[in-house]
């Protein structure tokens, strides 16, 4: 992937992080994206991109620990949850 394409992908993922269905996920994911997207490799970006396709209510329950995240997202959700805890 060329650097320009990576820049476009990062911008797209950041925008999708900010424009969610519920305000809580807008805030959580946009803060996470701003802090972490630029340092992610291609595989991590693929996982984050797939996560953004999930339902906001499910994401919120996973991030807040109300329900366990699916295995493919568990490490990413744990990282997002830690970022959320550091914010508060």
N, C-alpha and C positions, 0 to 999 in steps of 0.2 A: 504494500500500500504506500503510495507516495505521501509525502508530508502534507501536501495540499489536500488530498483526500482525507487524511487523518484529521486535519483542521475542520473540514466540513462535517465529518462524523461527530467530532467532539461538540461542535456547535449544535448539531441536530439533537444529540443525546441530552445536552444541557437544556435545550428548549423543551424537549419532551419531559424533562424532570421538573420544569417550572410550571407546566400547563397540564396538571393532573385533574382528576375528577373531584377531589376533595382538597380543601385548603391545607389541611394538616400534611398531606403527602406532598403538596407543592413546596411547603416550607422545608420539610425533612429532606426530600430528594434534591431540591435545588441547592441546599447547603452542602449536601454530600457531593453532588456533582461539581460544584465550584472548588471543593477541596481536593477531590480525588481523580476526576476523569483524566486530567492531563498526564498523570503518572501511570495510568493503567496500560497494560499491553493489549494486544489484539484479542486474546482469549478472554481477558477480564472485561473488555468492552463488549464482546459478544454476549457474555453472561449478563452484563448490566442492561444491554439492549433487550434481551429476552425478558428480563425482570420487568422492564417498563411496559411490556405487553400484558402483565398481570393486572387483575382487578384491584383498584385502590383500597377497597375495604379489606381484601385479603392481605395486601401489602401492609396496611396499618396494623392489622392483628399480628402479623409476623414480626414487624419491627418493634412493636410494643411488648412482645412476648406473650400475647394472649393465646396464640396458637403457634406450633412449630412450623417453620418454613419447610417447603419441599427440599429434598436433599440437594438438588442442583443449585439452589439458591442459599443454602444454609450459611456458608462462609460469608457471602456478600451481605446477607441480612444481618449477620452478627457484626460485621464491620459498620454497616449503616446504623445499627442500634448503638454501638459504642460512640459513634460520632454524635448521635442524638443525645446521649447521656453527657457527653463533654460540653454540649451546648447549654444544658440546663444547669 
